[in-house]
Amino acid sequence: MHLKYDGCEVIIKFMAECDTTLLPLTTRQIADGCAMSVYAARYYLQKLSKLHVVGSDRVGKGSAVRWYLQI
């Protein structure tokens, strides 16, 4: 799997360090931890989701999306 720039790699590394299998992170937490905007983080997370690298949980309408690693 070849990922460009590497907002994707930065996010994967950050999420692995946080052990998101125990406590999934919000888009805001990931953006802050990776020093990027929420919009950039969301873009890369959606890209990683399509590749089945990350998964997301949304509890209800209007609630924060929480992300976890699937690898």
PDB file of N, CA, C, O and CB in Angstrom:
ATOM      1  N   MET A   1       0.864  -1.174   0.000  1.00  0.00           N
ATOM      2  CA  MET A   1       0.000   0.000   0.000  1.00  0.00           C
ATOM      3  C   MET A   1       0.903   1.227   0.000  1.00  0.00           C
ATOM      4  O   MET A   1       1.775   1.352   0.860  1.00  0.00           O
ATOM      5  CB  MET A   1      -0.979   0.003   1.236  1.00  0.00           C
ATOM      6  N   HIS A   2       0.710   2.114  -0.934  1.00  0.00           N
ATOM      7  CA  HIS A   2       1.516   3.331  -1.033  1.00  0.00           C
ATOM      8  C   HIS A   2       0.645   4.537  -0.706  1.00  0.00           C
ATOM      9  O   HIS A   2      -0.360   4.788  -1.370  1.00  0.00           O
ATOM     10  CB  HIS A   2       2.144   3.474  -2.449  1.00  0.00           C
ATOM     11  N   LEU A   3       1.038   5.274   0.317  1.00  0.00           N
ATOM     12  CA  LEU A   3       0.282   6.458   0.721  1.00  0.00           C
ATOM     13  C   LEU A   3       1.107   7.690   0.416  1.00  0.00           C
ATOM     14  O   LEU A   3       2.312   7.715   0.667  1.00  0.00           O
ATOM     15  CB  LEU A   3      -0.093   6.406   2.227  1.00  0.00           C
ATOM     16  N   LYS A   4       0.462   8.716  -0.126  1.00  0.00           N
ATOM     17  CA  LYS A   4       1.139   9.958  -0.453  1.00  0.00           C
ATOM     18  C   LYS A   4       1.204  10.885   0.738  1.00  0.00           C
ATOM     19  O   LYS A   4       0.508  10.664   1.729  1.00  0.00           O
ATOM     20  CB  LYS A   4       0.449  10.645  -1.602  1.00  0.00           C
ATOM     21  N   TYR A   5       2.019  11.913   0.667  1.00  0.00           N
ATOM     22  CA  TYR A   5       2.353  12.941   1.694  1.00  0.00           C
ATOM     23  C   TYR A   5       2.413  12.249   2.970  1.00  0.00           C
ATOM     24  O   TYR A   5       2.319  11.022   3.006  1.00  0.00           O
ATOM     25  CB  TYR A   5       1.332  14.112   1.758  1.00  0.00           C
ATOM     26  N   ASP A   6       2.527  12.776   3.763  1.00  0.00           N
ATOM     27  CA  ASP A   6       2.126  11.710   4.596  1.00  0.00           C
ATOM     28  C   ASP A   6       1.429  12.152   5.836  1.00  0.00           C
ATOM     29  O   ASP A   6       1.847  11.943   6.975  1.00  0.00           O
ATOM     30  CB  ASP A   6       3.260  10.915   4.935  1.00  0.00           C
ATOM     31  N   GLY A   7       0.287  12.807   5.509  1.00  0.00           N
ATOM     32  CA  GLY A   7      -0.705  13.057   6.522  1.00  0.00           C
ATOM     33  C   GLY A   7      -1.239  11.703   6.958  1.00  0.00           C
ATOM     34  O   GLY A   7      -1.534  11.492   8.134  1.00  0.00           O
ATOM     35  N   CYS A   8      -1.363  10.792   6.008  1.00  0.00           N
ATOM     36  CA  CYS A   8      -1.860   9.454   6.336  1.00  0.00           C
ATOM     37  C   CYS A   8      -0.903   8.754   7.292  1.00  0.00           C
ATOM     38  O   CYS A   8      -1.327   8.200   8.307  1.00  0.00           O
ATOM     39  CB  CYS A   8      -2.049   8.613   5.055  1.00  0.00           C
ATOM     40  N   GLU A   9       0.382   8.777   6.970  1.00  0.00           N
ATOM     41  CA  GLU A   9       1.370   8.116   7.826  1.00  0.00           C
ATOM     42  C   GLU A   9       1.459   8.778   9.196  1.00  0.00           C
ATOM     43  O   GLU A   9       1.600   8.095  10.210  1.00  0.00           O
ATOM     44  CB  GLU A   9       2.741   8.128   7.157  1.00  0.00           C
ATOM     45  N   VAL A  10       1.377  10.101   9.228  1.00  0.00           N
ATOM     46  CA  VAL A  10       1.420  10.834  10.500  1.00  0.00           C
ATOM     47  C   VAL A  10       0.243  10.409  11.378  1.00  0.00           C
ATOM     48  O   VAL A  10       0.408  10.172  12.574  1.00  0.00           O
ATOM     49  CB  VAL A  10       1.391  12.375  10.257  1.00  0.00           C
ATOM     50  N   ILE A  11      -0.925  10.315  10.789  1.00  0.00           N
ATOM     51  CA  ILE A  11      -2.123   9.918  11.534  1.00  0.00           C
ATOM     52  C   ILE A  11      -2.004   8.480  12.035  1.00  0.00           C
ATOM     53  O   ILE A  11      -2.320   8.203  13.192  1.00  0.00           O
ATOM     54  CB  ILE A  11      -3.376  10.069  10.656  1.00  0.00           C
ATOM     55  N   ILE A  12      -1.555   7.571  11.186  1.00  0.00           N
ATOM     56  CA  ILE A  12      -1.405   6.171  11.599  1.00  0.00           C
ATOM     57  C   ILE A  12      -0.434   6.062  12.768  1.00  0.00           C
ATOM     58  O   ILE A  12      -0.705   5.364  13.746  1.00  0.00           O
ATOM     59  CB  ILE A  12      -0.917   5.303  10.418  1.00  0.00           C
ATOM     60  N   LYS A  13       0.692   6.751  12.665  1.00  0.00           N
ATOM     61  CA  LYS A  13       1.696   6.704  13.736  1.00  0.00           C
ATOM     62  C   LYS A  13       1.117   7.264  15.038  1.00  0.00           C
ATOM     63  O   LYS A  13       1.283   6.665  16.100  1.00  0.00           O
ATOM     64  CB  LYS A  13       2.966   7.498  13.328  1.00  0.00           C
ATOM     65  N   PHE A  14       0.441   8.406  14.956  1.00  0.00           N
ATOM     66  CA  PHE A  14      -0.146   9.021  16.147  1.00  0.00           C
ATOM     67  C   PHE A  14      -1.186   8.099  16.778  1.00  0.00           C
ATOM     68  O   PHE A  14      -1.202   7.915  17.995  1.00  0.00           O
ATOM     69  CB  PHE A  14      -0.783  10.375  15.793  1.00  0.00           C
ATOM     70  N   MET A  15      -2.050   7.524  15.951  1.00  0.00           N
ATOM     71  CA  MET A  15      -3.096   6.650  16.480  1.00  0.00           C
ATOM     72  C   MET A  15      -2.504   5.391  17.111  1.00  0.00           C
ATOM     73  O   MET A  15      -3.020   4.906  18.119  1.00  0.00           O
ATOM     74  CB  MET A  15      -4.076   6.267  15.371  1.00  0.00           C
ATOM     75  N   ALA A  16      -1.441   4.864  16.537  1.00  0.00           N
ATOM     76  CA  ALA A  16      -0.787   3.686  17.111  1.00  0.00           C
ATOM     77  C   ALA A  16      -0.181   4.019  18.472  1.00  0.00           C
ATOM     78  O   ALA A  16      -0.255   3.219  19.404  1.00  0.00           O
ATOM     79  CB  ALA A  16       0.302   3.152  16.159  1.00  0.00           C
ATOM     80  N   GLU A  17       0.420   5.206  18.581  1.00  0.00           N
ATOM     81  CA  GLU A  17       1.010   5.632  19.853  1.00  0.00           C
ATOM     82  C   GLU A  17      -0.061   5.817  20.925  1.00  0.00           C
ATOM     83  O   GLU A  17       0.202   5.596  22.107  1.00  0.00           O
ATOM     84  CB  GLU A  17       1.795   6.936  19.667  1.00  0.00           C
ATOM     85  N   CYS A  18      -1.252   6.217  20.527  1.00  0.00           N
ATOM     86  CA  CYS A  18      -2.354   6.447  21.475  1.00  0.00           C
ATOM     87  C   CYS A  18      -3.126   5.176  21.796  1.00  0.00           C
ATOM     88  O   CYS A  18      -3.986   5.191  22.676  1.00  0.00           O
ATOM     89  CB  CYS A  18      -3.308   7.487  20.921  1.00  0.00           C
ATOM     90  N   ASP A  19      -2.841   4.084  21.111  1.00  0.00           N
ATOM     91  CA  ASP A  19      -3.547   2.812  21.281  1.00  0.00           C
ATOM     92  C   ASP A  19      -5.061   3.009  21.194  1.00  0.00           C
ATOM     93  O   ASP A  19      -5.784   2.857  22.179  1.00  0.00           O
ATOM     94  CB  ASP A  19      -3.174   2.167  22.627  1.00  0.00           C
ATOM     95  N   THR A  20      -5.508   3.345  20.011  1.00  0.00           N
ATOM     96  CA  THR A  20      -6.928   3.649  19.788  1.00  0.00           C
ATOM     97  C   THR A  20      -7.837   2.429  19.852  1.00  0.00           C
ATOM     98  O   THR A  20      -9.055   2.560  19.733  1.00  0.00           O
ATOM     99  CB  THR A  20      -7.096   4.311  18.457  1.00  0.00           C
ATOM    100  N   THR A  21      -7.258   1.239  20.038  1.00  0.00           N
ATOM    101  CA  THR A  21      -8.109   0.058  20.194  1.00  0.00           C
ATOM    102  C   THR A  21      -8.849   0.119  21.528  1.00  0.00           C
ATOM    103  O   THR A  21      -9.950  -0.417  21.658  1.00  0.00           O
ATOM    104  CB  THR A  21      -7.267  -1.241  20.100  1.00  0.00           C
ATOM    105  N   LEU A  22      -8.239   0.775  22.522  1.00  0.00           N
ATOM    106  CA  LEU A  22      -8.867   0.904  23.840  1.00  0.00           C
ATOM    107  C   LEU A  22      -9.782   2.114  23.925  1.00  0.00           C
ATOM    108  O   LEU A  22     -10.872   2.039  24.493  1.00  0.00           O
ATOM    109  CB  LEU A  22      -7.805   0.995  24.917  1.00  0.00           C
ATOM    110  N   LEU A  23      -9.339   3.223  23.361  1.00  0.00           N
ATOM    111  CA  LEU A  23     -10.112   4.459  23.439  1.00  0.00           C
ATOM    112  C   LEU A  23     -10.020   5.193  22.102  1.00  0.00           C
ATOM    113  O   LEU A  23      -9.047   5.906  21.857  1.00  0.00           O
ATOM    114  CB  LEU A  23      -9.603   5.363  24.603  1.00  0.00           C
ATOM    115  N   PRO A  24     -11.018   5.026  21.238  1.00  0.00           N
ATOM    116  CA  PRO A  24     -10.998   5.728  19.951  1.00  0.00           C
ATOM    117  C   PRO A  24     -10.921   7.245  20.150  1.00  0.00           C
ATOM    118  O   PRO A  24     -11.393   7.774  21.156  1.00  0.00           O
ATOM    119  CB  PRO A  24     -12.247   5.366  19.126  1.00  0.00           C
ATOM    120  N   LEU A  25     -10.325   7.930  19.182  1.00  0.00           N
ATOM    121  CA  LEU A  25     -10.108   9.374  19.263  1.00  0.00           C
ATOM    122  C   LEU A  25     -11.061  10.128  18.346  1.00  0.00           C
ATOM    123  O   LEU A  25     -11.474   9.617  17.304  1.00  0.00           O
ATOM    124  CB  LEU A  25      -8.661   9.716  18.908  1.00  0.00           C
ATOM    125  N   THR A  26     -11.406  11.350  18.746  1.00  0.00           N
ATOM    126  CA  THR A  26     -12.221  12.204  17.887  1.00  0.00           C
ATOM    127  C   THR A  26     -11.343  12.793  16.786  1.00  0.00           C
ATOM    128  O   THR A  26     -10.116  12.774  16.872  1.00  0.00           O
ATOM    129  CB  THR A  26     -12.906  13.335  18.712  1.00  0.00           C
ATOM    130  N   THR A  27     -11.986  13.305  15.770  1.00  0.00           N
ATOM    131  CA  THR A  27     -11.260  13.960  14.681  1.00  0.00           C
ATOM    132  C   THR A  27     -10.442  15.125  15.235  1.00  0.00           C
ATOM    133  O   THR A  27      -9.302  15.328  14.817  1.00  0.00           O
ATOM    134  CB  THR A  27     -12.240  14.456  13.583  1.00  0.00           C
ATOM    135  N   ARG A  28     -10.999  15.884  16.158  1.00  0.00           N
ATOM    136  CA  ARG A  28     -10.304  17.025  16.771  1.00  0.00           C
ATOM    137  C   ARG A  28      -9.049  16.563  17.512  1.00  0.00           C
ATOM    138  O   ARG A  28      -7.997  17.186  17.374  1.00  0.00           O
ATOM    139  CB  ARG A  28     -11.244  17.775  17.741  1.00  0.00           C
ATOM    140  N   GLN A  29      -9.137  15.496  18.286  1.00  0.00           N
ATOM    141  CA  GLN A  29      -7.979  14.992  19.024  1.00  0.00           C
ATOM    142  C   GLN A  29      -6.872  14.559  18.064  1.00  0.00           C
ATOM    143  O   GLN A  29      -5.693  14.810  18.315  1.00  0.00           O
ATOM    144  CB  GLN A  29      -8.388  13.816  19.929  1.00  0.00           C
ATOM    145  N   ILE A  30      -7.251  13.919  16.981  1.00  0.00           N
ATOM    146  CA  ILE A  30      -6.268  13.480  15.989  1.00  0.00           C
ATOM    147  C   ILE A  30      -5.645  14.687  15.304  1.00  0.00           C
ATOM    148  O   ILE A  30      -4.428  14.738  15.128  1.00  0.00           O
ATOM    149  CB  ILE A  30      -6.919  12.546  14.946  1.00  0.00           C
ATOM    150  N   ALA A  31      -6.463  15.656  14.917  1.00  0.00           N
ATOM    151  CA  ALA A  31      -5.957  16.870  14.262  1.00  0.00           C
ATOM    152  C   ALA A  31      -4.969  17.593  15.167  1.00  0.00           C
ATOM    153  O   ALA A  31      -3.890  17.979  14.718  1.00  0.00           O
ATOM    154  CB  ALA A  31      -7.120  17.814  13.886  1.00  0.00           C
ATOM    155  N   ASP A  32      -5.319  17.779  16.428  1.00  0.00           N
ATOM    156  CA  ASP A  32      -4.428  18.463  17.369  1.00  0.00           C
ATOM    157  C   ASP A  32      -3.137  17.681  17.576  1.00  0.00           C
ATOM    158  O   ASP A  32      -2.057  18.270  17.619  1.00  0.00           O
ATOM    159  CB  ASP A  32      -5.131  18.674  18.711  1.00  0.00           C
ATOM    160  N   GLY A  33      -3.238  16.368  17.705  1.00  0.00           N
ATOM    161  CA  GLY A  33      -2.063  15.532  17.928  1.00  0.00           C
ATOM    162  C   GLY A  33      -1.136  15.455  16.733  1.00  0.00           C
ATOM    163  O   GLY A  33       0.054  15.176  16.882  1.00  0.00           O
ATOM    164  N   CYS A  34      -1.675  15.701  15.544  1.00  0.00           N
ATOM    165  CA  CYS A  34      -0.878  15.626  14.313  1.00  0.00           C
ATOM    166  C   CYS A  34      -0.548  17.002  13.748  1.00  0.00           C
ATOM    167  O   CYS A  34       0.020  17.106  12.661  1.00  0.00           O
ATOM    168  CB  CYS A  34      -1.615  14.813  13.266  1.00  0.00           C
ATOM    169  N   ALA A  35      -0.898  18.053  14.473  1.00  0.00           N
ATOM    170  CA  ALA A  35      -0.617  19.433  14.056  1.00  0.00           C
ATOM    171  C   ALA A  35      -1.167  19.734  12.656  1.00  0.00           C
ATOM    172  O   ALA A  35      -0.451  20.226  11.784  1.00  0.00           O
ATOM    173  CB  ALA A  35       0.893  19.691  14.086  1.00  0.00           C
ATOM    174  N   MET A  36      -2.449  19.426  12.467  1.00  0.00           N
ATOM    175  CA  MET A  36      -3.101  19.747  11.194  1.00  0.00           C
ATOM    176  C   MET A  36      -4.520  20.223  11.496  1.00  0.00           C
ATOM    177  O   MET A  36      -5.014  20.069  12.613  1.00  0.00           O
ATOM    178  CB  MET A  36      -3.115  18.505  10.223  1.00  0.00           C
ATOM    179  N   SER A  37      -5.155  20.793  10.502  1.00  0.00           N
ATOM    180  CA  SER A  37      -6.527  21.270  10.705  1.00  0.00           C
ATOM    181  C   SER A  37      -7.481  20.081  10.824  1.00  0.00           C
ATOM    182  O   SER A  37      -7.158  18.967  10.413  1.00  0.00           O
ATOM    183  CB  SER A  37      -6.965  22.201   9.540  1.00  0.00           C
ATOM    184  N   VAL A  38      -8.635  20.333  11.381  1.00  0.00           N
ATOM    185  CA  VAL A  38      -9.660  19.293  11.492  1.00  0.00           C
ATOM    186  C   VAL A  38     -10.071  18.830  10.099  1.00  0.00           C
ATOM    187  O   VAL A  38     -10.331  17.646   9.886  1.00  0.00           O
ATOM    188  CB  VAL A  38     -10.894  19.812  12.280  1.00  0.00           C
ATOM    189  N   TYR A  39     -10.128  19.755   9.158  1.00  0.00           N
ATOM    190  CA  TYR A  39     -10.532  19.416   7.794  1.00  0.00           C
ATOM    191  C   TYR A  39      -9.512  18.510   7.125  1.00  0.00           C
ATOM    192  O   TYR A  39      -9.884  17.568   6.425  1.00  0.00           O
ATOM    193  CB  TYR A  39     -10.724  20.681   6.965  1.00  0.00           C
ATOM    194  N   ALA A  40      -8.217  18.787   7.336  1.00  0.00           N
ATOM    195  CA  ALA A  40      -7.167  17.933   6.775  1.00  0.00           C
ATOM    196  C   ALA A  40      -7.224  16.552   7.426  1.00  0.00           C
ATOM    197  O   ALA A  40      -7.130  15.533   6.742  1.00  0.00           O
ATOM    198  CB  ALA A  40      -5.766  18.574   6.979  1.00  0.00           C
ATOM    199  N   ALA A  41      -7.377  16.526   8.739  1.00  0.00           N
ATOM    200  CA  ALA A  41      -7.451  15.245   9.451  1.00  0.00           C
ATOM    201  C   ALA A  41      -8.634  14.424   8.942  1.00  0.00           C
ATOM    202  O   ALA A  41      -8.502  13.225   8.697  1.00  0.00           O
ATOM    203  CB  ALA A  41      -7.573  15.473  10.978  1.00  0.00           C
ATOM    204  N   ARG A  42      -9.773  15.060   8.787  1.00  0.00           N
ATOM    205  CA  ARG A  42     -10.975  14.361   8.306  1.00  0.00           C
ATOM    206  C   ARG A  42     -10.754  13.805   6.898  1.00  0.00           C
ATOM    207  O   ARG A  42     -11.170  12.686   6.598  1.00  0.00           O
ATOM    208  CB  ARG A  42     -12.196  15.313   8.314  1.00  0.00           C
ATOM    209  N   TYR A  43     -10.102  14.584   6.038  1.00  0.00           N
ATOM    210  CA  TYR A  43      -9.790  14.143   4.674  1.00  0.00           C
ATOM    211  C   TYR A  43      -8.940  12.870   4.708  1.00  0.00           C
ATOM    212  O   TYR A  43      -9.262  11.882   4.047  1.00  0.00           O
ATOM    213  CB  TYR A  43      -9.051  15.263   3.893  1.00  0.00           C
ATOM    214  N   TYR A  44      -7.849  12.903   5.485  1.00  0.00           N
ATOM    215  CA  TYR A  44      -6.956  11.745   5.555  1.00  0.00           C
ATOM    216  C   TYR A  44      -7.633  10.555   6.235  1.00  0.00           C
ATOM    217  O   TYR A  44      -7.427   9.413   5.826  1.00  0.00           O
ATOM    218  CB  TYR A  44      -5.672  12.111   6.302  1.00  0.00           C
ATOM    219  N   LEU A  45      -8.431  10.809   7.262  1.00  0.00           N
ATOM    220  CA  LEU A  45      -9.134   9.720   7.943  1.00  0.00           C
ATOM    221  C   LEU A  45     -10.134   9.044   7.005  1.00  0.00           C
ATOM    222  O   LEU A  45     -10.269   7.821   7.027  1.00  0.00           O
ATOM    223  CB  LEU A  45      -9.856  10.249   9.194  1.00  0.00           C
ATOM    224  N   GLN A  46     -10.825   9.817   6.192  1.00  0.00           N
ATOM    225  CA  GLN A  46     -11.761   9.228   5.232  1.00  0.00           C
ATOM    226  C   GLN A  46     -11.012   8.408   4.185  1.00  0.00           C
ATOM    227  O   GLN A  46     -11.477   7.348   3.765  1.00  0.00           O
ATOM    228  CB  GLN A  46     -12.597  10.328   4.547  1.00  0.00           C
ATOM    229  N   LYS A  47      -9.858   8.905   3.774  1.00  0.00           N
ATOM    230  CA  LYS A  47      -9.025   8.181   2.820  1.00  0.00           C
ATOM    231  C   LYS A  47      -8.569   6.848   3.429  1.00  0.00           C
ATOM    232  O   LYS A  47      -8.628   5.806   2.776  1.00  0.00           O
ATOM    233  CB  LYS A  47      -7.801   9.041   2.403  1.00  0.00           C
ATOM    234  N   LEU A  48      -8.115   6.893   4.681  1.00  0.00           N
ATOM    235  CA  LEU A  48      -7.670   5.684   5.373  1.00  0.00           C
ATOM    236  C   LEU A  48      -8.838   4.732   5.630  1.00  0.00           C
ATOM    237  O   LEU A  48      -8.657   3.515   5.637  1.00  0.00           O
ATOM    238  CB  LEU A  48      -6.987   6.050   6.697  1.00  0.00           C
ATOM    239  N   SER A  49     -10.010   5.272   5.836  1.00  0.00           N
ATOM    240  CA  SER A  49     -11.198   4.448   6.053  1.00  0.00           C
ATOM    241  C   SER A  49     -11.540   3.654   4.793  1.00  0.00           C
ATOM    242  O   SER A  49     -11.910   2.483   4.878  1.00  0.00           O
ATOM    243  CB  SER A  49     -12.394   5.325   6.472  1.00  0.00           C
ATOM    244  N   LYS A  50     -11.417   4.278   3.643  1.00  0.00           N
ATOM    245  CA  LYS A  50     -11.690   3.590   2.374  1.00  0.00           C
ATOM    246  C   LYS A  50     -10.706   2.451   2.134  1.00  0.00           C
ATOM    247  O   LYS A  50     -11.027   1.475   1.456  1.00  0.00           O
ATOM    248  CB  LYS A  50     -11.631   4.582   1.208  1.00  0.00           C
ATOM    249  N   LEU A  51      -9.491   2.585   2.701  1.00  0.00           N
ATOM    250  CA  LEU A  51      -8.470   1.543   2.578  1.00  0.00           C
ATOM    251  C   LEU A  51      -8.571   0.518   3.710  1.00  0.00           C
ATOM    252  O   LEU A  51      -7.760  -0.405   3.788  1.00  0.00           O
ATOM    253  CB  LEU A  51      -7.074   2.171   2.568  1.00  0.00           C
ATOM    254  N   HIS A  52      -9.561   0.681   4.580  1.00  0.00           N
ATOM    255  CA  HIS A  52      -9.788  -0.203   5.731  1.00  0.00           C
ATOM    256  C   HIS A  52      -8.621  -0.207   6.711  1.00  0.00           C
ATOM    257  O   HIS A  52      -8.333  -1.226   7.339  1.00  0.00           O
ATOM    258  CB  HIS A  52     -10.046  -1.615   5.253  1.00  0.00           C
ATOM    259  N   VAL A  53      -7.954   0.932   6.838  1.00  0.00           N
ATOM    260  CA  VAL A  53      -6.861   1.089   7.802  1.00  0.00           C
ATOM    261  C   VAL A  53      -7.418   1.601   9.126  1.00  0.00           C
ATOM    262  O   VAL A  53      -6.954   1.206  10.196  1.00  0.00           O
ATOM    263  CB  VAL A  53      -5.772   2.057   7.256  1.00  0.00           C
ATOM    264  N   VAL A  54      -8.417   2.484   9.048  1.00  0.00           N
ATOM    265  CA  VAL A  54      -9.088   2.981  10.253  1.00  0.00           C
ATOM    266  C   VAL A  54     -10.588   2.723  10.129  1.00  0.00           C
ATOM    267  O   VAL A  54     -11.127   2.564   9.034  1.00  0.00           O
ATOM    268  CB  VAL A  54      -8.803   4.503  10.469  1.00  0.00           C
ATOM    269  N   GLY A  55     -11.231   2.687  11.269  1.00  0.00           N
ATOM    270  CA  GLY A  55     -12.679   2.555  11.307  1.00  0.00           C
ATOM    271  C   GLY A  55     -13.236   3.692  12.134  1.00  0.00           C
ATOM    272  O   GLY A  55     -12.499   4.359  12.860  1.00  0.00           O
ATOM    273  N   SER A  56     -14.532   3.916  12.026  1.00  0.00           N
ATOM    274  CA  SER A  56     -15.140   5.005  12.788  1.00  0.00           C
ATOM    275  C   SER A  56     -16.388   4.524  13.504  1.00  0.00           C
ATOM    276  O   SER A  56     -17.063   3.586  13.080  1.00  0.00           O
ATOM    277  CB  SER A  56     -15.478   6.185  11.872  1.00  0.00           C
ATOM    278  N   ASP A  57     -16.666   5.202  14.601  1.00  0.00           N
ATOM    279  CA  ASP A  57     -17.858   4.945  15.401  1.00  0.00           C
ATOM    280  C   ASP A  57     -18.589   6.251  15.584  1.00  0.00           C
ATOM    281  O   ASP A  57     -17.980   7.265  15.926  1.00  0.00           O
ATOM    282  CB  ASP A  57     -17.504   4.307  16.773  1.00  0.00           C
ATOM    283  N   ARG A  58     -19.865   6.240  15.364  1.00  0.00           N
ATOM    284  CA  ARG A  58     -20.684   7.419  15.659  1.00  0.00           C
ATOM    285  C   ARG A  58     -21.873   6.908  16.456  1.00  0.00           C
ATOM    286  O   ARG A  58     -22.637   6.064  15.987  1.00  0.00           O
ATOM    287  CB  ARG A  58     -21.141   8.190  14.336  1.00  0.00           C
ATOM    288  N   VAL A  59     -22.015   7.429  17.661  1.00  0.00           N
ATOM    289  CA  VAL A  59     -23.047   6.930  18.562  1.00  0.00           C
ATOM    290  C   VAL A  59     -24.432   7.436  18.184  1.00  0.00           C
ATOM    291  O   VAL A  59     -25.388   6.659  18.189  1.00  0.00           O
ATOM    292  CB  VAL A  59     -22.730   7.327  19.984  1.00  0.00           C
ATOM    293  N   GLY A  60     -24.562   8.698  17.861  1.00  0.00           N
ATOM    294  CA  GLY A  60     -25.869   9.245  17.507  1.00  0.00           C
ATOM    295  C   GLY A  60     -25.718  10.434  16.596  1.00  0.00           C
ATOM    296  O   GLY A  60     -24.609  10.912  16.354  1.00  0.00           O
ATOM    297  N   LYS A  61     -26.833  10.910  16.092  1.00  0.00           N
ATOM    298  CA  LYS A  61     -26.807  12.060  15.198  1.00  0.00           C
ATOM    299  C   LYS A  61     -26.238  13.278  15.935  1.00  0.00           C
ATOM    300  O   LYS A  61     -26.665  13.596  17.045  1.00  0.00           O
ATOM    301  CB  LYS A  61     -28.228  12.362  14.654  1.00  0.00           C
ATOM    302  N   GLY A  62     -25.292  13.938  15.318  1.00  0.00           N
ATOM    303  CA  GLY A  62     -24.698  15.138  15.899  1.00  0.00           C
ATOM    304  C   GLY A  62     -23.568  14.862  16.875  1.00  0.00           C
ATOM    305  O   GLY A  62     -22.944  15.795  17.379  1.00  0.00           O
ATOM    306  N   SER A  63     -23.298  13.591  17.149  1.00  0.00           N
ATOM    307  CA  SER A  63     -22.216  13.269  18.081  1.00  0.00           C
ATOM    308  C   SER A  63     -20.884  13.218  17.336  1.00  0.00           C
ATOM    309  O   SER A  63     -20.845  13.087  16.113  1.00  0.00           O
ATOM    310  CB  SER A  63     -22.488  11.920  18.795  1.00  0.00           C
ATOM    311  N   ALA A  64     -19.807  13.323  18.090  1.00  0.00           N
ATOM    312  CA  ALA A  64     -18.469  13.291  17.500  1.00  0.00           C
ATOM    313  C   ALA A  64     -18.181  11.903  16.931  1.00  0.00           C
ATOM    314  O   ALA A  64     -18.568  10.888  17.510  1.00  0.00           O
ATOM    315  CB  ALA A  64     -17.398  13.679  18.549  1.00  0.00           C
ATOM    316  N   VAL A  65     -17.504  11.879  15.802  1.00  0.00           N
ATOM    317  CA  VAL A  65     -17.051  10.617  15.220  1.00  0.00           C
ATOM    318  C   VAL A  65     -15.773  10.232  15.953  1.00  0.00           C
ATOM    319  O   VAL A  65     -14.890  11.068  16.144  1.00  0.00           O
ATOM    320  CB  VAL A  65     -16.815  10.735  13.656  1.00  0.00           C
ATOM    321  N   ARG A  66     -15.671   8.986  16.357  1.00  0.00           N
ATOM    322  CA  ARG A  66     -14.465   8.487  17.014  1.00  0.00           C
ATOM    323  C   ARG A  66     -13.803   7.475  16.086  1.00  0.00           C
ATOM    324  O   ARG A  66     -14.469   6.628  15.492  1.00  0.00           O
ATOM    325  CB  ARG A  66     -14.794   7.844  18.408  1.00  0.00           C
ATOM    326  N   TRP A  67     -12.486   7.578  15.972  1.00  0.00           N
ATOM    327  CA  TRP A  67     -11.719   6.782  15.024  1.00  0.00           C
ATOM    328  C   TRP A  67     -10.797   5.812  15.748  1.00  0.00           C
ATOM    329  O   TRP A  67     -10.285   6.120  16.824  1.00  0.00           O
ATOM    330  CB  TRP A  67     -10.910   7.687  14.099  1.00  0.00           C
ATOM    331  N   TYR A  68     -10.586   4.636  15.154  1.00  0.00           N
ATOM    332  CA  TYR A  68      -9.682   3.631  15.712  1.00  0.00           C
ATOM    333  C   TYR A  68      -8.955   2.932  14.565  1.00  0.00           C
ATOM    334  O   TYR A  68      -9.449   2.888  13.438  1.00  0.00           O
ATOM    335  CB  TYR A  68     -10.460   2.596  16.592  1.00  0.00           C
ATOM    336  N   LEU A  69      -7.776   2.387  14.867  1.00  0.00           N
ATOM    337  CA  LEU A  69      -7.014   1.648  13.863  1.00  0.00           C
ATOM    338  C   LEU A  69      -7.609   0.264  13.682  1.00  0.00           C
ATOM    339  O   LEU A  69      -8.037  -0.372  14.645  1.00  0.00           O
ATOM    340  CB  LEU A  69      -5.528   1.548  14.262  1.00  0.00           C
ATOM    341  N   GLN A  70      -7.632  -0.193  12.450  1.00  0.00           N
ATOM    342  CA  GLN A  70      -8.112  -1.547  12.157  1.00  0.00           C
ATOM    343  C   GLN A  70      -6.953  -2.472  11.814  1.00  0.00           C
ATOM    344  O   GLN A  70      -7.166  -3.656  11.555  1.00  0.00           O
ATOM    345  CB  GLN A  70      -9.123  -1.522  11.003  1.00  0.00           C
ATOM    346  N   ILE A  71      -5.756  -1.959  11.810  1.00  0.00           N
ATOM    347  CA  ILE A  71      -4.601  -2.790  11.442  1.00  0.00           C
ATOM    348  C   ILE A  71      -3.802  -3.174  12.658  1.00  0.00           C
ATOM    349  O   ILE A  71      -2.794  -3.872  12.540  1.00  0.00           O
ATOM    350  CB  ILE A  71      -3.707  -2.064  10.446  1.00  0.00           C
TER     351      ILE A  71
END
